[in-house]
Amino acid sequence: MKETAKKDRTHSLGEEKIIRLLLRFSLPATLAMAVNASYNIVDTIFVGRLGADAIAALSICYPVQMLLGAIAIGTGIGAGSLIARSLGAKDQKKASFVAGQVFLLSLLFGLAATLTGLFYLRPLLVLFGATPEILELAVEYMSVIANGALFLFFIMMMNHVTRAEGNPNFSMAVMISSAVINIILDPIFIFGLGMGIKGAAVATVIAKIAGVAIQLWYFLTGRSALSPSLKHLRPDLRIIWDIYKVGLPSLLIQISGNLAIIIANQILGGFGYIPIAVMGIILRMQMLAFMPVIGISQGLLPIVGYNFGAKKYRRIREAVFKGAGAGSLYSTLVGIAFFLFPGFFLKIFTGDPGVLDVGIKAVRIMVLIYPLLGPQTVSITFFQAIGKGLPSLFLSALRQFILYVPLLFLLPRFFGLAGIWTATPVADLLAFTITLALVIREFRIHGISLSRS
């Protein structure tokens, strides 16, 4: 019975209506991302009540946290793929061993992050763009996060493991539980106990510890399909290489994007800490607003992948076009809302007049090319789905780093602070043009028509 259900689910990818499939696959992906992003967004909303300097400090810490997250996600994706393939091959022992290696890697990366924080945190934050006015606040927040890095790595990596063994509901339950704890504790530690920005970090770490405790309970009480034990903590370089062979592209994409944010913060620091605070808020606005677009692209991946394997090219065309259309419609509506009411959205995070003044101008520049972001994101997913990782990696890096970073250095020379905000839509427009050309070329290679005929 179960096998029949599995076959029916797979078969539906090649037969069911594309719109229905998109909704079924996109909504869970969007929800998962919303829960995962809630930590940072909730922290920013509460910390915003402490002042513009506190938001700016959090903005400096944001790419550091994202770098840690990039390592965890890259490792988790690689390990999840290896575990799924091992279970598919009925190799339970290998799957459990891979889970043990993930335990080990989370310990090693956690220890490395904590030691780096203990000895090099201050110079690193200066390197990442912290100005004298916000350095101490950034140190206050990031020192707590660095000390709790082990739990961040563990919860994110092991969620990929539980998903790979076929239990996405448990993975989601862990993330939701941890996020709710963070939301409850944030105001208590920040305001109730008077800990300020440090309280936000403490709340985040405690929430992660709670999530890790739930995961350990799951694995240690035999509820998992995997049975990692102490002997599986012995490092196996071959297994570790297999993990990163798959996870490295995702890791590189994440790192390139975060390096670009670090460079932007360094340049913004020359204009004071207010623009740094503005950039941090806009990044969080975009993170929250564009989750459905990323959800659409993630939902598209199995649909395009299955139909590519089945050589059902008309369904591929329909899926890509409808996904791009839905993404474009949504991102256009978001862009219009941000352009018309920037102050309303900025005030969710802060009421500081200086931040609002700079932020309103910045938002109205940065949203100009929003309608193209849906098709751009879907196009990158198209290449991933048909097994072409290099074009996907190139196109991701193109928008986030290759085009964006040179523009960050060039445009402020002519337009001052406005040049930094302008770098985003210019990079997006250039990247979209190149992406469109590559997608059309790929369609023609496989004989996929650009028209309905």
NUGUTOR-739780 format. One line per field, with one value per residue (C-alpha): residue in one letter; residue number from 0; x, y, z. Coordinates in Angstrom, 2 decimals. Each point is the difference from the previous one (the first is absolute). Layout:
<sevexs>
residu	c(A; ...) $
num	c(NUM; ...) $
px	c(X; ...) $
py	c(Y; ...) $
pz	c(Z; ...) $
</sevexs>
This chain:
<sevexs>
residu	c(M; K; E; T; A; K; K; D; R; T; H; S; L; G; E; E; K; I; I; R; L; L; L; R; F; S; L; P; A; T; L; A; M; A; V; N; A; S; Y; N; I; V; D; T; I; F; V; G; R; L; G; A; D; A; I; A; A; L; S; I; C; Y; P; V; Q; M; L; L; G; A; I; A; I; G; T; G; I; G; A; G; S; L; I; A; R; S; L; G; A; K; D; Q; K; K; A; S; F; V; A; G; Q; V; F; L; L; S; L; L; F; G; L; A; A; T; L; T; G; L; F; Y; L; R; P; L; L; V; L; F; G; A; T; P; E; I; L; E; L; A; V; E; Y; M; S; V; I; A; N; G; A; L; F; L; F; F; I; M; M; M; N; H; V; T; R; A; E; G; N; P; N; F; S; M; A; V; M; I; S; S; A; V; I; N; I; I; L; D; P; I; F; I; F; G; L; G; M; G; I; K; G; A; A; V; A; T; V; I; A; K; I; A; G; V; A; I; Q; L; W; Y; F; L; T; G; R; S; A; L; S; P; S; L; K; H; L; R; P; D; L; R; I; I; W; D; I; Y; K; V; G; L; P; S; L; L; I; Q; I; S; G; N; L; A; I; I; I; A; N; Q; I; L; G; G; F; G; Y; I; P; I; A; V; M; G; I; I; L; R; M; Q; M; L; A; F; M; P; V; I; G; I; S; Q; G; L; L; P; I; V; G; Y; N; F; G; A; K; K; Y; R; R; I; R; E; A; V; F; K; G; A; G; A; G; S; L; Y; S; T; L; V; G; I; A; F; F; L; F; P; G; F; F; L; K; I; F; T; G; D; P; G; V; L; D; V; G; I; K; A; V; R; I; M; V; L; I; Y; P; L; L; G; P; Q; T; V; S; I; T; F; F; Q; A; I; G; K; G; L; P; S; L; F; L; S; A; L; R; Q; F; I; L; Y; V; P; L; L; F; L; L; P; R; F; F; G; L; A; G; I; W; T; A; T; P; V; A; D; L; L; A; F; T; I; T; L; A; L; V; I; R; E; F; R; I; H; G; I; S; L; S; R; S) $
num	c(0; 1; 2; 3; 4; 5; 6; 7; 8; 9; 10; 11; 12; 13; 14; 15; 16; 17; 18; 19; 20; 21; 22; 23; 24; 25; 26; 27; 28; 29; 30; 31; 32; 33; 34; 35; 36; 37; 38; 39; 40; 41; 42; 43; 44; 45; 46; 47; 48; 49; 50; 51; 52; 53; 54; 55; 56; 57; 58; 59; 60; 61; 62; 63; 64; 65; 66; 67; 68; 69; 70; 71; 72; 73; 74; 75; 76; 77; 78; 79; 80; 81; 82; 83; 84; 85; 86; 87; 88; 89; 90; 91; 92; 93; 94; 95; 96; 97; 98; 99; 100; 101; 102; 103; 104; 105; 106; 107; 108; 109; 110; 111; 112; 113; 114; 115; 116; 117; 118; 119; 120; 121; 122; 123; 124; 125; 126; 127; 128; 129; 130; 131; 132; 133; 134; 135; 136; 137; 138; 139; 140; 141; 142; 143; 144; 145; 146; 147; 148; 149; 150; 151; 152; 153; 154; 155; 156; 157; 158; 159; 160; 161; 162; 163; 164; 165; 166; 167; 168; 169; 170; 171; 172; 173; 174; 175; 176; 177; 178; 179; 180; 181; 182; 183; 184; 185; 186; 187; 188; 189; 190; 191; 192; 193; 194; 195; 196; 197; 198; 199; 200; 201; 202; 203; 204; 205; 206; 207; 208; 209; 210; 211; 212; 213; 214; 215; 216; 217; 218; 219; 220; 221; 222; 223; 224; 225; 226; 227; 228; 229; 230; 231; 232; 233; 234; 235; 236; 237; 238; 239; 240; 241; 242; 243; 244; 245; 246; 247; 248; 249; 250; 251; 252; 253; 254; 255; 256; 257; 258; 259; 260; 261; 262; 263; 264; 265; 266; 267; 268; 269; 270; 271; 272; 273; 274; 275; 276; 277; 278; 279; 280; 281; 282; 283; 284; 285; 286; 287; 288; 289; 290; 291; 292; 293; 294; 295; 296; 297; 298; 299; 300; 301; 302; 303; 304; 305; 306; 307; 308; 309; 310; 311; 312; 313; 314; 315; 316; 317; 318; 319; 320; 321; 322; 323; 324; 325; 326; 327; 328; 329; 330; 331; 332; 333; 334; 335; 336; 337; 338; 339; 340; 341; 342; 343; 344; 345; 346; 347; 348; 349; 350; 351; 352; 353; 354; 355; 356; 357; 358; 359; 360; 361; 362; 363; 364; 365; 366; 367; 368; 369; 370; 371; 372; 373; 374; 375; 376; 377; 378; 379; 380; 381; 382; 383; 384; 385; 386; 387; 388; 389; 390; 391; 392; 393; 394; 395; 396; 397; 398; 399; 400; 401; 402; 403; 404; 405; 406; 407; 408; 409; 410; 411; 412; 413; 414; 415; 416; 417; 418; 419; 420; 421; 422; 423; 424; 425; 426; 427; 428; 429; 430; 431; 432; 433; 434; 435; 436; 437; 438; 439; 440; 441; 442; 443; 444; 445; 446; 447; 448; 449; 450; 451; 452) $
px	c(0.00; 2.77; 1.99; -3.09; -0.43; 3.64; -0.35; -3.17; 1.79; 2.87; -2.30; -1.95; 3.10; -0.41; -3.80; -1.59; -0.77; 3.10; -1.72; -1.26; 3.46; 1.61; -2.31; 0.47; 3.79; 0.53; -2.08; 1.91; 3.34; -1.16; -1.19; 3.32; 1.97; -2.28; 0.58; 3.76; 0.24; -2.18; 2.94; 1.81; -3.11; -1.48; 3.36; 0.13; -3.57; 0.67; 3.56; -1.33; -1.69; 3.46; 1.07; 1.67; 3.44; -1.33; -1.53; 3.27; 1.92; -2.41; 0.46; 3.76; -0.62; -2.55; 2.48; 2.13; -3.02; -0.89; 3.55; -0.44; -3.40; 1.53; 2.43; -2.84; -2.30; 2.75; 0.95; -3.65; -0.87; 3.01; -0.63; -3.73; 0.66; 2.47; -2.35; -2.96; 2.06; 1.33; -3.50; -1.19; 2.76; -1.11; 3.34; -1.26; 3.47; 1.48; -2.93; 0.49; 3.74; -0.65; -2.29; 2.85; 2.35; -2.50; 0.07; 3.79; 0.05; -2.43; 2.31; 3.11; -1.56; -1.60; 3.35; 1.75; -2.62; 0.18; 3.82; -0.05; -2.47; 2.14; 3.22; -0.87; -3.57; 0.82; 2.38; -2.35; -2.97; 2.11; 0.96; -3.69; -0.78; -0.63; 0.58; 1.27; -3.55; -1.45; 3.00; -0.67; -3.66; 0.96; 2.55; -2.63; -2.43; 2.40; 2.05; -3.11; -0.85; 3.60; -0.11; -3.23; 1.10; 0.10; -3.78; -0.59; 2.05; -1.59; -3.65; 0.38; 2.10; -2.11; -3.23; 1.29; 0.78; -3.53; -1.47; 2.23; -1.18; -3.56; -1.24; -0.49; -2.80; 2.35; 2.52; -2.71; -1.19; 3.53; 0.35; -3.44; 0.58; 3.37; -1.39; -2.92; 2.39; 2.14; -3.03; -1.09; 3.48; 1.07; -2.05; 0.66; 3.79; 0.26; -2.42; -1.21; 3.50; 1.52; 2.67; -0.48; 1.57; 1.77; -3.42; -0.99; 3.06; -0.63; -3.63; 1.16; 2.57; -2.46; -2.55; 2.63; 0.95; -3.67; -0.14; 3.18; -1.45; -3.07; 2.24; 2.19; -3.12; -1.13; 3.28; 0.84; -3.44; 0.00; -2.72; 2.29; 0.50; 3.72; 2.10; 3.07; 2.31; 3.35; 1.91; -1.49; 1.74; 3.33; 0.86; -0.22; 1.51; -1.61; -3.49; 0.76; 1.19; -3.21; -2.01; 1.73; 0.10; -3.76; -0.25; 2.84; -1.91; -2.72; 2.68; 1.84; -3.21; -0.82; 3.54; 0.26; -3.24; 1.16; 3.41; -1.84; -1.99; 3.23; 1.57; -3.16; 0.11; 3.65; -0.82; -3.15; 2.09; 1.64; -3.38; -0.59; -1.93; -3.49; 0.39; 1.27; -3.19; -2.06; 1.70; -0.63; -3.70; -0.42; 1.68; -2.47; -2.94; 1.18; 0.59; -3.57; -1.62; 1.71; -0.48; -2.98; 2.19; 2.69; -2.75; -1.35; 3.48; 0.57; -3.42; 0.88; 3.17; -1.55; -2.63; 2.55; 2.45; -2.56; -1.34; 3.52; 0.80; -3.27; 0.77; -3.33; 1.35; -3.37; -0.66; 3.46; -0.80; -3.37; 1.52; 2.83; -2.28; -2.72; 2.55; 1.74; -3.35; -1.19; 3.35; -0.04; -3.59; 0.72; 3.31; -1.65; -2.74; 2.62; 2.04; -3.04; -0.88; 3.58; 0.25; -3.30; 0.22; 3.70; -0.46; -2.69; 2.25; 3.09; -1.94; -0.59; 3.69; 0.73; -1.47; 3.36; -0.45; 3.53; -0.44; -3.45; 1.27; 2.89; -2.00; -2.95; 2.33; 1.96; -3.07; -1.43; 3.25; 0.57; -3.49; 0.14; 0.85; -2.05; -2.26; 3.04; 0.99; -2.67; 1.10; 3.67; -0.45; -2.09; 2.61; 2.75; -2.20; -0.64; 3.73; 0.19; -2.99; 1.48; 3.28; 2.10; 1.54; 2.70; -2.34; -2.16; 3.03; 1.23; -3.37; -0.41; 3.48; -0.54; -2.78; 1.22; 3.73; 1.58; -2.06; -1.10; 3.39; 1.72; -3.09; 0.27; 3.46; -0.82; -3.40; 0.63; 2.83; -2.61; -3.18; 1.21; -2.20; -2.72; 2.53; 0.10; -3.77; 0.07; 2.52; -2.74; -2.50; 2.81; 1.55; -3.45; -0.75; 3.35; -0.26; -3.55; 1.10; 2.78; -2.25; -2.74; 2.50; 1.29; -3.51; -1.06; 3.18; -0.71; -3.60; 1.20; 2.59; -2.78; -2.52; -2.26; -2.24; -0.24; -3.58; -3.09; 0.07) $
py	c(0.00; 2.42; -0.84; 0.71; 3.38; 0.85; -0.95; 2.10; 3.02; -0.39; -0.64; 3.18; 2.08; -1.00; 0.12; 2.38; 3.61; 2.19; 2.71; -2.59; -1.56; 3.41; 0.79; -3.42; 0.16; 3.73; 0.64; -2.37; 1.36; 3.58; -0.88; -1.70; 3.06; 2.36; -1.93; -0.14; 3.74; 0.99; 0.00; 2.84; 1.98; -0.21; 0.99; 3.04; 1.10; -0.06; 1.37; 2.82; 1.40; 0.53; 2.50; 0.35; -0.89; -3.35; -0.81; 0.98; -2.32; -2.83; 0.78; -0.53; -3.33; -1.14; -1.13; -1.70; -2.03; -0.70; -1.29; -2.43; -0.93; -0.50; -2.57; -1.78; 0.01; -1.13; -2.84; -0.93; -0.09; -2.19; -2.34; -0.17; -1.01; -2.70; -1.36; -0.12; -1.86; -2.43; -0.75; -0.44; -2.57; -1.73; 0.86; 0.89; -0.28; 2.60; 2.37; -0.19; 0.53; 3.15; 1.30; -0.62; 2.00; 2.88; -0.17; 0.23; 2.85; 2.05; -0.44; 0.97; 3.04; 1.08; -0.21; 1.91; 2.78; 0.31; 0.18; 2.56; 2.07; -0.18; 1.14; 1.89; 1.33; 3.71; 0.28; -2.18; 2.29; 3.04; -1.82; -0.67; 3.72; 0.83; 3.70; 1.23; 1.06; -3.50; -2.30; -0.69; -0.77; -2.38; -1.73; -0.28; -1.80; -2.10; -1.30; -1.80; -1.39; -1.22; -1.80; -1.71; -0.77; -3.75; -0.02; 2.06; -2.45; -3.06; 1.01; 1.13; -2.97; -2.63; 1.41; -0.94; -3.48; -0.56; 1.29; -2.39; -3.01; 0.87; 1.94; 3.62; 0.50; -0.57; 2.36; 2.65; -0.59; 0.59; 3.27; 1.28; -0.90; 1.74; 3.09; 0.33; -0.21; 2.74; 2.27; -0.48; 0.51; 3.02; 2.68; -1.65; 0.13; 3.26; 2.13; -1.98; -0.89; 3.16; -1.90; 2.05; -1.34; -2.76; -1.28; -0.59; -2.20; -1.90; -0.65; -1.31; -2.37; -1.35; -0.60; -1.92; -2.05; -0.95; -1.13; -2.05; -1.66; -1.09; -1.36; -1.94; -1.47; -1.13; -1.71; -1.43; -1.55; -2.01; 1.99; 0.70; -2.41; 0.63; -1.29; 2.25; -1.05; 1.03; -2.19; 2.04; 3.13; -1.31; 2.28; -1.60; 2.32; -1.88; 0.50; 3.64; 0.57; -1.60; 2.39; 3.12; -1.21; 0.57; 2.80; 2.21; 1.83; 1.06; 0.99; 2.14; 1.76; 0.86; 1.17; 2.21; 1.76; 0.59; 1.28; 2.54; 1.16; 0.34; 2.12; 2.13; 0.59; 1.05; 2.58; 1.15; 0.54; 2.93; 1.76; -0.77; -2.72; 1.14; -1.39; -3.29; -0.19; 0.76; -2.77; -2.47; 0.85; -0.16; -3.41; -1.28; 1.56; -1.80; -3.25; -0.01; 1.30; -2.35; -3.29; -0.87; 0.59; -2.32; -2.42; -0.01; -0.74; -2.82; -1.44; 0.15; -2.07; -3.50; 0.84; 1.08; -2.73; -2.80; 1.23; 0.57; -3.63; -1.06; 2.24; 1.78; 3.30; 1.73; -0.46; 1.41; 3.08; 0.37; -0.45; 2.50; 2.59; -0.30; 0.00; 3.06; 1.70; -0.65; 1.17; 3.13; 0.88; -0.43; 1.91; 2.81; 0.37; 0.00; 2.60; 2.27; -0.31; 0.77; 2.94; 1.60; -0.65; -0.37; 1.81; -2.43; -3.05; 1.67; 0.95; -3.70; -0.09; 3.53; 3.42; 1.80; 3.15; -0.19; -3.62; 0.72; 3.00; -1.93; -3.24; 1.41; 1.25; -3.26; -2.24; 1.94; -0.47; -3.65; -1.23; 1.30; -3.38; -2.18; -1.34; -1.80; -1.80; -2.71; -1.11; 0.30; -2.31; -2.51; -0.07; -0.93; -2.83; -1.18; -0.69; -1.77; -2.18; -1.20; -0.90; 2.95; 1.21; 2.22; 2.39; 0.16; 0.84; 2.58; 1.76; 0.14; 1.46; 2.36; 1.95; -0.27; 0.57; 0.15; 3.00; 1.45; 0.46; 1.98; 2.23; 0.59; 1.48; 1.83; 1.68; 1.81; 1.90; 1.70; -0.10; -0.15; -1.99; -0.35; -1.90; -2.81; -0.42; 0.24; -2.85; -2.51; 0.71; 0.49; -3.37; -1.62; 1.39; -1.10; -3.44; -0.47; 0.82; -2.61; -2.55; 0.40; -0.58; -3.21; -1.35; 0.62; -1.75; -2.99; -0.21; -0.12; -2.70; -2.28; 1.06; 1.68; 2.48; 3.56; 0.20; -2.02; -1.96) $
pz	c(0.00; 0.99; -3.14; -2.14; 1.69; -0.65; -3.69; -0.28; 1.49; -2.45; -2.97; 0.75; -0.82; -3.62; -0.22; 2.52; -0.93; 0.32; 2.08; 2.49; 0.25; 0.48; 2.91; 1.59; -0.14; 0.55; 3.12; 2.35; -1.28; 0.66; 3.51; 0.81; -1.08; 1.91; 3.21; -0.60; -0.68; 2.95; 2.46; -1.74; -0.90; 3.52; 1.52; -2.29; 0.80; 3.76; -0.22; -2.19; 3.11; 1.52; -2.67; -3.41; 1.39; 1.26; -3.41; -1.70; 2.36; -0.83; -3.71; 0.37; 1.75; -2.60; -2.71; 2.67; 1.12; -3.63; -0.62; 2.89; -1.42; -3.46; 1.39; 1.80; -3.05; -2.39; 2.36; 0.58; -3.72; -0.78; 2.93; -0.73; -3.59; 1.08; 2.69; -2.41; -2.60; 2.63; 1.29; -3.59; -0.49; 3.25; 1.61; 3.49; 1.51; -2.34; 0.52; 3.78; -0.44; -2.06; 2.77; 2.45; -2.22; 0.08; 3.83; -0.21; -2.53; 2.09; 3.01; -1.98; -1.68; 3.30; 1.80; -2.81; 0.08; 3.79; 0.01; -2.83; 2.01; 3.13; -1.67; -3.20; 0.32; 0.34; -3.00; -2.08; 0.68; -0.94; -3.20; -0.64; 0.17; 3.68; 0.70; 3.42; 0.99; -0.34; 0.57; 3.69; -0.63; -2.82; 2.28; 2.75; -2.32; -2.05; 2.95; 1.30; -3.46; -0.45; 3.35; -1.04; -3.57; 0.69; 0.47; -3.15; -2.08; 1.59; -0.37; -3.63; -1.14; 1.77; -1.41; -3.45; 1.36; 1.34; -3.27; -1.97; 2.03; -1.00; 3.05; -1.14; 2.53; 2.93; -1.56; -0.31; 3.58; 1.31; -1.93; 1.06; 3.67; 0.01; -1.78; 2.44; 2.97; -1.56; -0.51; 3.63; 1.49; -2.10; 1.83; 3.38; -0.36; -1.99; 2.04; 3.05; 1.21; -1.51; -1.95; -3.18; -3.18; 1.94; 1.09; -3.63; -0.48; 3.25; -1.04; -3.39; 1.51; 2.60; -2.78; -2.00; 3.10; 0.43; -3.64; 0.41; 3.12; -2.00; -2.77; 2.44; 1.61; -3.46; -0.86; 3.44; 0.63; -3.23; -1.74; -2.97; -2.90; 0.58; 2.88; 0.38; 2.84; 1.49; -2.46; -2.85; 1.34; -1.30; -2.95; -3.43; -2.62; -2.86; 1.46; 0.82; -3.59; -1.32; 2.18; -1.31; -3.59; 0.00; 2.57; -1.26; -2.80; 2.45; 2.51; -2.57; -1.08; 3.61; 0.76; -3.09; 0.93; 3.55; -1.10; -2.16; 3.06; 1.99; -2.75; -0.22; 3.77; -0.21; -2.69; 1.81; 3.15; -1.77; 0.15; 3.71; 1.80; -1.09; -3.57; 1.47; 2.07; -3.12; -1.99; 2.83; 0.11; -3.79; -0.11; 2.58; -1.86; -3.15; 1.89; 1.28; -3.19; -2.46; 1.80; -2.26; -3.09; 1.35; 1.05; -3.57; -1.35; 2.50; -0.80; -3.68; 0.41; 0.28; -2.65; -2.62; 1.01; -0.37; -3.33; -1.34; 0.80; -1.65; -3.02; 0.43; -1.28; -0.45; 3.72; 0.75; -2.06; 1.73; 3.47; -0.59; -1.60; 2.64; 2.83; -1.47; -0.57; 3.55; 1.38; -2.15; 0.94; 3.70; -0.07; -2.00; 2.63; 2.77; -1.90; -0.42; 3.70; 1.09; -2.44; 1.04; 3.75; 0.95; 3.31; 1.14; -0.53; 1.47; 3.15; 0.71; 0.92; 1.28; 0.62; -0.17; -2.16; -1.46; -1.08; -1.46; -2.00; -1.60; -0.21; -1.96; -2.75; -0.03; -0.23; -2.95; -1.94; 0.89; -1.02; -3.59; -1.55; 2.39; -2.82; -1.47; 3.21; -0.36; -3.49; 1.02; 3.00; -1.97; -2.80; 2.46; 1.30; -3.57; -0.47; 3.38; -0.91; -3.31; 1.72; -1.19; 3.26; -1.50; -1.90; 3.13; 2.16; -2.53; -0.28; 3.79; 0.45; -2.95; 1.68; 3.59; -0.50; -3.48; -1.20; 3.34; 1.71; -2.84; -0.17; 3.76; -0.54; -3.25; 0.45; 3.34; -1.73; -2.19; 2.10; 3.61; 2.40; -2.66; -2.12; 2.58; -0.14; -3.82; -0.25; 0.85; -2.84; -2.56; 0.93; -0.08; -3.48; -1.47; 1.64; -1.32; -3.56; 0.11; 1.73; -2.62; -2.82; 1.67; 0.65; -3.63; -1.19; 2.28; -1.20; -3.60; 0.76; 1.28; -2.64; 2.57; -1.80; 1.31; -1.26; 0.95; -3.26) $
</sevexs>
